[in-house]
Amino acid sequence: MRKKLLITLYVCVLLVHGALAVAETEPKQLHFVITKFEVLGDNPLSESETEDVFEYFLGDHYGLDGIQEAASAFEKKLRDSGFAFYQVNLAPQKLEAGVIKLQLIQLKVDKVEVEGNVHFDAENLARNIPTLKSGETPNTRVLSRAINMADSQPSKSLKLQFSENETGGAINAKLKVTDIRTHFAFVSVNNTGNDETGEFRLTGGYQFTNLFNRDHNLSLSYTTSPSDFSAVKQYGASYTIPFYEIGGEFNMFLARSDVDSGVVNNFAVSGAGTIALLHYKHTFLQSGAYKQQLDFGLDHKLFENDVDFFGNPVSGTGDVLSRPVSIAYIGFWQGAGKSVSFNLAPYVNISGGSKNEDEDYNNLRPGATADWTLLRYGLGYDQLIAENWFFRLKLLGQQSSDQLISGEQFGIGGIYSVRGFDERTLLGDSGVQANIELWVPGFNSYGIRPLVFFDIGHVEVNLPAFGETPSTDISSVGAGLRWSIINKLNVVLDVAYVTGGAEETNLFGSTEAVEKGDVKGHVDVFYRF
């Protein structure tokens, strides 16, 4: 896009001895000493950043190659810092006291065009492209971050293109928009239930993706068991506020769950809970192919557990509250045909207050205290190994030296964990799970992709109670299908064969453990109206 500019240096040479000049038969290579580079024009870099670039090029020089390399290095530093529309020229000058003058030329935006938008107006879209204004020079790193954030918005996709102005010396920008309706209903069905409350879960909800014309996102949902509506009642609400210019995102989530498991072995079991999450996520300006984020969180989780035996409360049950703060570091790198992502998040519970004291924890699990900490982590690796052949590795884990309540323990088993097992059928204070998948060619024109997988999980219990298994490993292999219609339908279908079963489960009410050779199917269907 950018034309290569001709770099010219005017040097005034003083002739101090005419006879010597006549006597020379071959031209001497130009020699000079550079003590400083002076930048003319509006330099967006700091003084220290500028000096760091030029430090290597100070000193003796023979010929002009070193000066040209210094100008190119400075232009590269500008480009890497998001100032891609700056050009660096050597200014007309005389060599005086070893000072080299560089002239900065800014290419400013002339026209900004928007095309394809139906459901989002120009005012809304202007917030998605900060620093891109007519008459100004944009910062491409800020632009890239904001557009990536806007692309995560479920109702629009953006593509920004630049071209040189017809008259030269300026640039034009075109924002291509693909969007859909900004509010919609959705429904999902999966078999993440259990024998006591019904195998299937049915969720219905409604989502608004552009409240106040500022991309505020509100999602409301209700989940129940289609075989027994009174047994499962779960309400959820989430709200997201993006701040495109600074790379911030504020997330709020609220959920209420009431589950009545009925009578299990003469025990009347019911569980309920309220969860409120407040998180702020900051996306840093991208450096090359590496993207990084920090997520600051405050969680409030009230677990209400009641077990009656013929109408009498059972010891070891009751209400308990956790209120952890967390800081998660998230990294993502993408290359040609591959990507790597990881996250690391320490959690520390803020003890104190109702249901959040040592006594409350000890009542549910002898030895447990409210002053607990844990570390959660994750790793993802995707690799294109051939045309339409795709390898994927997902790993999740948790590490803690404390005795945790069940709501904060690491659970394995289920459709997005170790397939072939019920959801969170095994719990541990520490644990890890890995999913290895090979996606093979399918019916791409219909959005259908088959895959094969191997899952493995491990949990450990700190200071296990009498008769409690200190650690357990489970595993499975299987095959599945993924069917996706963009902005409409998503289907997950897996069948797993258990290769390593658990001798027993450690969840109350589970009477039968999954054994080697058992087969289980998993299904999860999401449809957007």
C-alpha positions as CSV (number, residue, x, y, z in Angstrom):
1,M,0.0,0.0,0.0
2,R,2.8,2.3,1.0
3,K,5.0,3.6,-1.8
4,K,8.7,3.3,-1.2
5,L,9.9,6.8,-0.6
6,L,13.2,7.9,-2.1
7,I,15.7,8.8,0.7
8,T,18.1,11.7,-0.1
9,L,20.9,13.1,2.0
10,Y,22.5,16.4,1.2
11,V,26.0,16.6,2.6
12,C,28.2,19.7,2.4
13,V,31.9,18.7,2.1
14,L,34.5,21.3,2.9
15,L,37.7,21.1,0.7
16,V,40.6,22.0,3.0
17,H,43.5,21.2,0.6
18,G,43.0,21.6,-3.1
19,A,46.2,19.9,-4.1
20,L,45.3,16.8,-2.2
21,A,41.9,16.6,-4.0
22,V,43.6,16.8,-7.4
23,A,46.1,14.1,-6.5
24,E,43.4,11.6,-5.6
25,T,42.7,9.1,-8.4
26,E,40.0,7.1,-6.6
27,P,37.0,8.5,-4.6
28,K,37.2,7.9,-0.9
29,Q,34.2,6.3,0.9
30,L,32.3,8.9,2.9
31,H,33.2,8.8,6.6
32,F,31.4,10.5,9.4
33,V,30.6,10.0,13.1
34,I,26.9,10.1,14.3
35,T,26.4,11.3,17.8
36,K,22.7,11.9,17.7
37,F,19.5,11.3,15.7
38,E,17.0,14.2,15.7
39,V,13.4,13.4,14.8
40,L,11.5,16.2,13.1
41,G,7.7,16.1,13.2
42,D,5.1,14.7,15.7
43,N,6.9,11.7,17.2
44,P,4.3,9.3,18.9
45,L,7.0,7.4,20.6
46,S,8.5,8.4,23.9
47,E,12.0,9.8,24.2
48,S,13.4,6.6,25.8
49,E,11.8,4.4,23.1
50,T,13.3,6.6,20.4
51,E,16.8,6.5,21.9
52,D,16.7,2.7,22.3
53,V,16.1,2.4,18.5
54,F,19.0,4.7,17.5
55,E,21.5,3.6,20.1
56,Y,22.9,0.8,17.9
57,F,23.5,3.3,15.0
58,L,25.6,5.8,16.9
59,G,29.3,6.1,16.1
60,D,31.5,5.7,13.0
61,H,29.8,5.2,9.6
62,Y,31.3,4.7,6.2
63,G,28.7,5.4,3.5
64,L,25.0,6.0,3.8
65,D,23.9,2.4,4.4
66,G,23.9,2.8,8.2
67,I,21.7,5.9,8.1
68,Q,19.2,4.1,5.8
69,E,19.1,1.2,8.2
70,A,18.5,3.5,11.2
71,A,15.5,5.1,9.3
72,S,14.1,1.6,8.5
73,A,14.6,0.5,12.1
74,F,12.7,3.5,13.4
75,E,9.9,3.0,10.9
76,K,9.6,-0.7,12.0
77,K,9.4,0.4,15.7
78,L,6.6,2.8,14.8
79,R,4.8,0.1,12.9
80,D,5.2,-2.5,15.7
81,S,3.8,0.1,18.2
82,G,0.6,0.6,16.1
83,F,1.7,3.6,14.1
84,A,1.8,1.9,10.7
85,F,0.8,5.1,8.9
86,Y,4.0,7.0,9.6
87,Q,6.9,7.3,7.1
88,V,10.5,8.2,7.9
89,N,12.6,10.2,5.5
90,L,16.1,11.7,5.8
91,A,15.7,15.5,5.9
92,P,17.8,17.8,3.7
93,Q,20.8,18.7,6.0
94,K,24.4,19.3,6.5
95,L,26.5,17.1,8.7
96,E,27.0,19.3,11.7
97,A,28.3,18.0,15.0
98,G,27.3,14.4,14.1
99,V,23.6,15.1,14.2
100,I,21.3,13.2,11.7
101,K,17.9,14.7,11.1
102,L,14.9,12.4,10.3
103,Q,11.6,13.7,9.0
104,L,8.4,12.0,10.1
105,I,5.5,12.1,7.7
106,Q,2.0,11.2,8.9
107,L,-0.5,9.6,6.5
108,K,-3.9,10.8,7.8
109,V,-7.3,9.3,7.2
110,D,-9.3,11.0,4.4
111,K,-12.5,9.0,4.2
112,V,-14.1,6.4,6.4
113,E,-16.8,4.3,4.7
114,V,-19.2,1.8,6.3
115,E,-21.0,-0.8,4.3
116,G,-23.2,-3.8,4.9
117,N,-24.6,-2.7,8.3
118,V,-28.4,-3.3,8.7
119,H,-28.9,-3.7,12.5
120,F,-26.1,-1.4,13.8
121,D,-26.0,2.3,13.0
122,A,-22.9,4.4,12.3
123,E,-22.8,5.8,15.8
124,N,-22.6,2.3,17.3
125,L,-19.9,1.2,14.8
126,A,-17.8,4.2,15.4
127,R,-17.2,3.0,18.9
128,N,-15.8,-0.3,17.5
129,I,-13.0,1.6,15.6
130,P,-11.4,4.0,18.1
131,T,-8.6,6.3,16.7
132,L,-10.0,5.9,13.2
133,K,-11.3,9.4,12.4
134,S,-11.1,11.6,9.3
135,G,-8.1,13.9,9.5
136,E,-6.2,11.8,12.1
137,T,-3.6,9.1,12.0
138,P,-5.0,5.9,13.5
139,N,-3.2,3.5,15.9
140,T,-3.5,0.1,14.3
141,R,-2.9,-1.9,17.5
142,V,-5.8,-0.1,19.3
143,L,-7.9,-0.7,16.2
144,S,-7.1,-4.4,16.0
145,R,-7.9,-4.9,19.7
146,A,-11.2,-3.2,19.4
147,I,-12.3,-5.0,16.3
148,N,-11.4,-8.4,17.9
149,M,-13.5,-7.4,20.9
150,A,-16.4,-6.4,18.6
151,D,-16.2,-9.7,16.7
152,S,-16.9,-11.6,19.9
153,Q,-20.3,-9.8,19.8
154,P,-22.8,-12.4,18.8
155,S,-24.7,-10.2,16.3
156,K,-22.0,-8.7,14.1
157,S,-18.7,-9.3,12.4
158,L,-16.3,-6.6,11.2
159,K,-13.6,-6.4,8.6
160,L,-11.5,-3.2,8.1
161,Q,-9.6,-2.4,4.9
162,F,-7.2,0.4,4.1
163,S,-6.3,1.9,0.7
164,E,-4.2,4.8,-0.5
165,N,-6.1,8.0,-1.3
166,E,-6.5,8.8,-5.0
167,T,-4.5,12.0,-4.6
168,G,-1.8,10.4,-2.5
169,G,-0.5,11.5,0.9
170,A,-3.6,10.1,2.8
171,I,-5.5,6.9,3.3
172,N,-9.1,5.8,3.0
173,A,-10.7,3.2,5.3
174,K,-13.6,0.9,4.6
175,L,-15.4,-1.0,7.4
176,K,-17.3,-4.0,6.1
177,V,-20.1,-5.2,8.4
178,T,-22.0,-8.5,8.6
179,D,-24.8,-8.3,11.2
180,I,-28.0,-10.0,12.3
181,R,-30.9,-9.1,14.5
182,T,-29.8,-7.8,17.9
183,H,-32.3,-9.7,20.1
184,F,-33.3,-13.3,19.8
185,A,-34.7,-16.3,21.7
186,F,-32.8,-19.5,22.1
187,V,-33.3,-23.1,23.4
188,S,-30.9,-25.9,24.3
189,V,-31.4,-29.5,25.2
190,N,-28.8,-31.9,26.7
191,N,-28.5,-35.0,28.7
192,T,-26.5,-33.6,31.6
193,G,-29.0,-34.7,34.3
194,N,-29.1,-37.8,36.5
195,D,-31.4,-40.6,37.5
196,E,-32.9,-38.7,40.5
197,T,-34.0,-35.6,38.6
198,G,-34.2,-36.8,35.0
199,E,-31.6,-37.4,32.4
200,F,-32.3,-34.4,30.2
201,R,-32.1,-30.6,30.8
202,L,-34.1,-28.1,28.8
203,T,-33.1,-24.4,28.7
204,G,-34.9,-21.5,27.2
205,G,-33.8,-18.0,27.1
206,Y,-33.6,-14.6,25.4
207,Q,-30.6,-12.4,24.6
208,F,-30.2,-8.7,23.8
209,T,-26.9,-7.9,22.2
210,N,-27.0,-4.1,21.7
211,L,-28.7,-2.4,24.6
212,F,-28.5,1.4,24.7
213,N,-26.8,1.1,21.2
214,R,-23.5,0.4,23.0
215,D,-23.2,-3.3,22.6
216,H,-24.3,-4.0,26.1
217,N,-25.3,-7.7,26.2
218,L,-28.0,-9.1,28.4
219,S,-28.9,-12.8,28.5
220,L,-31.7,-14.4,30.5
221,S,-32.3,-18.2,30.8
222,Y,-34.4,-20.8,32.6
223,T,-33.4,-24.5,32.9
224,T,-35.5,-27.4,34.1
225,S,-35.9,-31.1,33.7
226,P,-38.5,-32.0,31.0
227,S,-39.4,-35.2,32.9
228,D,-40.1,-33.4,36.2
229,F,-40.5,-29.7,36.0
230,S,-40.7,-29.3,39.7
231,A,-37.4,-31.1,40.4
232,V,-35.1,-28.7,38.7
233,K,-35.6,-24.9,38.6
234,Q,-32.5,-22.9,37.5
235,Y,-32.5,-19.2,36.6
236,G,-29.6,-17.3,35.0
237,A,-28.8,-13.8,34.0
238,S,-25.6,-12.3,32.6
239,Y,-24.7,-8.7,31.6
240,T,-21.6,-7.6,29.6
241,I,-20.4,-4.0,29.1
242,P,-17.5,-3.6,26.6
243,F,-15.0,-0.6,26.6
244,Y,-13.5,-0.8,23.2
245,E,-11.0,2.1,23.4
246,I,-9.2,0.8,26.5
247,G,-9.7,-2.9,25.9
248,G,-11.9,-3.5,28.9
249,E,-14.9,-5.7,29.5
250,F,-17.1,-5.8,32.6
251,N,-19.0,-9.0,33.2
252,M,-21.8,-9.8,35.7
253,F,-23.5,-13.1,36.2
254,L,-26.3,-14.1,38.5
255,A,-27.8,-17.6,38.9
256,R,-30.3,-19.3,41.3
257,S,-30.7,-23.0,41.4
258,D,-33.3,-25.2,43.2
259,V,-32.9,-29.0,42.8
260,D,-35.1,-31.5,44.6
261,S,-33.5,-35.0,44.2
262,G,-36.4,-36.6,46.0
263,V,-36.0,-39.6,48.3
264,V,-32.8,-41.6,48.0
265,N,-32.4,-44.6,50.3
266,N,-34.8,-43.0,52.8
267,F,-32.9,-39.7,52.6
268,A,-34.8,-36.6,51.4
269,V,-32.2,-34.7,49.3
270,S,-32.5,-31.1,48.1
271,G,-29.9,-28.7,47.0
272,A,-30.0,-25.0,46.1
273,G,-27.7,-22.2,45.6
274,T,-27.1,-18.6,44.5
275,I,-24.1,-17.5,42.5
276,A,-23.1,-13.9,41.8
277,L,-20.0,-13.1,39.8
278,L,-18.3,-9.8,39.1
279,H,-15.4,-9.8,36.7
280,Y,-13.4,-7.2,34.8
281,K,-11.3,-8.4,31.9
282,H,-8.6,-6.3,30.3
283,T,-7.1,-7.1,26.8
284,F,-3.6,-5.8,26.3
285,L,-2.4,-4.3,23.0
286,Q,-1.3,-7.3,20.9
287,S,2.4,-7.8,20.3
288,G,2.9,-9.7,17.1
289,A,0.9,-13.0,17.1
290,Y,0.6,-13.1,20.9
291,K,-2.5,-11.9,22.7
292,Q,-2.8,-11.6,26.5
293,Q,-5.5,-10.7,29.0
294,L,-6.0,-10.2,32.7
295,D,-9.3,-11.1,34.4
296,F,-10.0,-9.8,37.9
297,G,-12.9,-11.5,39.7
298,L,-15.0,-11.5,42.8
299,D,-17.3,-14.4,43.3
300,H,-20.2,-14.9,45.8
301,K,-21.5,-18.5,46.0
302,L,-24.0,-19.7,48.5
303,F,-24.5,-23.4,48.6
304,E,-27.7,-24.6,50.4
305,N,-27.6,-28.4,51.1
306,D,-30.4,-30.1,53.0
307,V,-30.6,-33.8,53.7
308,D,-33.4,-35.2,56.0
309,F,-33.7,-38.7,57.3
310,F,-37.4,-39.3,58.0
311,G,-37.8,-35.6,58.6
312,N,-34.8,-35.1,60.8
313,P,-31.8,-33.0,59.6
314,V,-28.6,-35.0,58.9
315,S,-25.4,-34.0,60.4
316,G,-22.8,-32.8,57.9
317,T,-25.2,-30.8,55.8
318,G,-26.3,-27.2,55.7
319,D,-25.5,-23.9,54.1
320,V,-22.0,-22.6,53.3
321,L,-20.7,-19.5,51.5
322,S,-17.6,-19.0,49.5
323,R,-16.4,-15.5,48.4
324,P,-13.1,-15.9,46.5
325,V,-11.2,-13.2,44.7
326,S,-9.2,-14.2,41.6
327,I,-6.7,-12.9,39.1
328,A,-6.5,-14.9,35.8
329,Y,-3.8,-14.5,33.2
330,I,-4.8,-15.6,29.8
331,G,-2.4,-16.0,26.9
332,F,-3.1,-16.8,23.2
333,W,-0.8,-17.3,20.3
334,Q,-1.7,-18.1,16.7
335,G,0.5,-19.1,13.9
336,A,0.2,-20.7,10.5
337,G,-2.3,-23.6,11.0
338,K,-1.8,-23.8,14.7
339,S,-2.7,-22.0,17.9
340,V,-1.8,-22.2,21.6
341,S,-3.8,-20.8,24.6
342,F,-3.4,-21.1,28.3
343,N,-4.7,-19.6,31.5
344,L,-3.5,-19.5,35.1
345,A,-5.8,-18.3,38.0
346,P,-5.1,-18.2,41.7
347,Y,-8.2,-18.0,44.0
348,V,-8.3,-16.8,47.6
349,N,-11.4,-17.0,49.7
350,I,-12.3,-13.9,51.8
351,S,-13.6,-15.5,55.0
352,G,-16.0,-13.9,57.4
353,G,-19.6,-13.1,57.7
354,S,-22.7,-15.4,57.7
355,K,-22.0,-19.0,56.4
356,N,-18.4,-18.1,55.7
357,E,-16.7,-19.1,58.9
358,D,-14.5,-22.1,59.8
359,E,-17.5,-23.6,61.8
360,D,-19.6,-23.5,58.6
361,Y,-17.0,-25.3,56.6
362,N,-16.1,-27.8,59.3
363,N,-19.8,-28.7,59.6
364,L,-19.8,-29.8,56.0
365,R,-16.4,-31.4,55.9
366,P,-14.5,-32.0,59.1
367,G,-11.1,-30.2,59.0
368,A,-12.2,-27.8,56.3
369,T,-11.6,-24.0,57.0
370,A,-12.9,-20.8,55.3
371,D,-9.3,-19.7,54.7
372,W,-8.7,-21.7,51.5
373,T,-6.7,-21.1,48.4
374,L,-6.5,-22.9,45.1
375,L,-4.9,-22.6,41.6
376,R,-6.8,-23.3,38.4
377,Y,-5.2,-23.6,35.0
378,G,-5.9,-24.6,31.5
379,L,-4.1,-25.3,28.2
380,G,-5.3,-25.6,24.6
381,Y,-3.5,-26.6,21.5
382,D,-4.9,-26.7,17.9
383,Q,-3.0,-28.0,14.9
384,L,-4.0,-28.4,11.3
385,I,-2.1,-31.6,10.3
386,A,-3.5,-32.0,6.7
387,E,-6.3,-30.6,4.6
388,N,-9.5,-30.9,6.7
389,W,-7.6,-33.0,9.4
390,F,-7.4,-31.2,12.7
391,F,-5.8,-32.1,16.0
392,R,-7.0,-30.6,19.3
393,L,-5.7,-30.9,22.9
394,K,-7.6,-29.4,25.9
395,L,-6.4,-29.6,29.4
396,L,-8.0,-28.3,32.6
397,G,-6.7,-28.6,36.2
398,Q,-6.8,-27.4,39.8
399,Q,-4.3,-27.6,42.6
400,S,-5.0,-27.0,46.3
401,S,-3.5,-28.2,49.5
402,D,-6.7,-27.4,51.5
403,Q,-9.8,-29.4,52.3
404,L,-12.4,-27.8,50.0
405,I,-16.2,-27.9,50.1
406,S,-17.7,-29.8,47.2
407,G,-18.7,-26.6,45.3
408,E,-15.1,-25.6,45.0
409,Q,-13.7,-29.0,44.3
410,F,-12.5,-30.1,40.9
411,G,-15.0,-32.4,39.2
412,I,-14.4,-34.8,36.4
413,G,-16.9,-36.6,34.2
414,G,-19.4,-35.4,31.6
415,I,-19.9,-34.2,28.1
416,Y,-17.2,-31.5,28.3
417,S,-14.9,-33.4,30.7
418,V,-14.3,-37.2,30.6
419,R,-17.1,-38.6,28.4
420,G,-18.8,-41.8,29.3
421,F,-19.5,-40.6,32.8
422,D,-22.2,-38.4,34.4
423,E,-21.5,-34.8,35.1
424,R,-18.9,-34.2,37.9
425,T,-19.3,-37.8,39.0
426,L,-16.0,-37.6,40.9
427,L,-14.7,-34.7,43.0
428,G,-11.3,-33.9,44.4
429,D,-9.4,-31.0,46.0
430,S,-6.9,-31.3,43.1
431,G,-7.4,-32.8,39.7
432,V,-6.7,-32.6,36.0
433,Q,-8.5,-33.7,32.9
434,A,-7.3,-33.9,29.3
435,N,-9.3,-34.2,26.0
436,I,-7.4,-35.3,22.9
437,E,-9.4,-35.1,19.7
438,L,-8.8,-35.8,16.0
439,W,-11.2,-34.1,13.6
440,V,-11.5,-35.8,10.2
441,P,-12.9,-34.7,6.9
442,G,-16.7,-34.7,6.9
443,F,-19.6,-32.9,5.1
444,N,-18.1,-29.4,5.2
445,S,-20.8,-27.9,2.9
446,Y,-23.3,-28.9,5.6
447,G,-21.2,-27.9,8.5
448,I,-20.8,-31.5,9.8
449,R,-17.5,-32.7,11.2
450,P,-16.8,-36.2,12.6
451,L,-14.1,-36.7,15.3
452,V,-12.5,-39.4,17.5
453,F,-11.4,-38.7,21.0
454,F,-9.5,-39.9,24.1
455,D,-10.4,-38.5,27.5
456,I,-8.6,-39.0,30.8
457,G,-9.2,-37.5,34.3
458,H,-7.6,-37.7,37.7
459,V,-8.7,-36.3,41.1
460,E,-7.1,-36.3,44.6
461,V,-8.7,-35.7,48.0
462,N,-6.6,-34.1,50.8
463,L,-6.8,-35.9,54.1
464,P,-9.5,-38.3,53.0
465,A,-12.1,-39.5,55.6
466,F,-12.3,-43.0,56.7
467,G,-13.3,-45.2,53.7
468,E,-12.9,-42.3,51.2
469,T,-10.7,-43.1,48.1
470,P,-7.7,-40.7,48.2
471,S,-7.3,-40.6,44.4
472,T,-9.1,-41.9,41.3
473,D,-8.3,-42.1,37.6
474,I,-10.9,-42.5,34.8
475,S,-10.6,-42.6,31.0
476,S,-12.6,-43.2,27.8
477,V,-12.4,-43.3,24.0
478,G,-15.1,-42.6,21.5
479,A,-16.3,-40.9,18.4
480,G,-18.6,-37.9,17.8
481,L,-20.1,-35.4,15.4
482,R,-20.2,-31.6,15.3
483,W,-22.9,-29.9,13.3
484,S,-22.9,-26.1,13.1
485,I,-24.9,-23.6,11.1
486,I,-23.5,-20.1,11.8
487,N,-25.7,-18.0,14.0
488,K,-28.4,-20.7,14.1
489,L,-27.6,-24.2,15.2
490,N,-24.9,-26.0,17.1
491,V,-25.0,-29.8,17.8
492,V,-22.6,-31.9,19.9
493,L,-23.1,-35.7,19.7
494,D,-20.6,-38.1,21.3
495,V,-20.5,-41.8,22.2
496,A,-17.9,-42.9,24.7
497,Y,-16.5,-46.3,25.6
498,V,-15.1,-46.4,29.2
499,T,-11.5,-47.7,29.3
500,G,-10.8,-46.9,32.9
501,G,-13.8,-46.8,35.3
502,A,-14.0,-45.8,38.9
503,E,-14.6,-48.4,41.6
504,E,-17.1,-46.0,43.2
505,T,-18.4,-42.5,42.8
506,N,-18.1,-39.9,45.6
507,L,-21.3,-38.0,45.0
508,F,-24.2,-38.5,47.4
509,G,-27.0,-40.4,45.9
510,S,-24.9,-42.1,43.2
511,T,-25.4,-45.8,43.7
512,E,-23.7,-47.3,40.7
513,A,-20.2,-46.6,39.6
514,V,-19.2,-46.6,35.9
515,E,-17.1,-49.6,35.0
516,K,-14.7,-50.5,32.2
517,G,-16.7,-51.4,29.1
518,D,-19.7,-49.2,29.8
519,V,-21.0,-47.1,26.9
520,K,-22.7,-43.7,27.2
521,G,-23.9,-41.2,24.7
522,H,-23.8,-37.4,25.2
523,V,-25.9,-34.9,23.3
524,D,-26.1,-31.1,23.5
525,V,-28.2,-29.1,21.0
526,F,-28.4,-25.3,20.8
527,Y,-30.8,-23.5,18.5
528,R,-31.1,-19.8,18.0
529,F,-34.4,-18.4,16.7
